[in-house]
Amino acid sequence: MCSGKTVSNFIIGKGQIKSESLERIISALPPDAREFFFQQLHPINKDMRSLIMRATDDEKAEVLRLIAASLTAGIVADRKEMMAI
């Protein structure tokens, strides 16, 4: 078990935490806090190429659907403008 004092000492750099204790602490974090924690350990470059390379197939498919929808909306808007002329 990892006590509050152990965690405090770890945070200020005066102590160590065993890996099993750290794993329990991390798993107890809310998902957003856990994601932030791992982001701090391994920052992800936010450029488009990096995001695409790390995305799952489902995430890539969703992005493509969104792009297609935005292009379709733009085409419809362009056609309406052309018809108004």
Steps between C-alpha positions, in 0.01 A plus 500: 500500500615854428445755775428870457843579644666275242316676220588843642868407530495369144343821365767718660779266390591366845383145455417221259183310422499134406366431153204299633395794720534743210288272281226496765512879533480548123216251460303685770518830310200621301548436125575867420763520774654171388520625141661825622753298704607293201503808277754656738719189481492479123374821337339444163588737222168653395588528131262331259740224392570395859130491587419291194781255562383441858127479421314171496324390182166600653632848584638540147165392353317757716735777386444404137121503554524848652715627213262351244200659675668840507592473132146395412361794696736732313392359162132543589565861608693569179216358288245717681714808436534409131122456467441841657712672236 
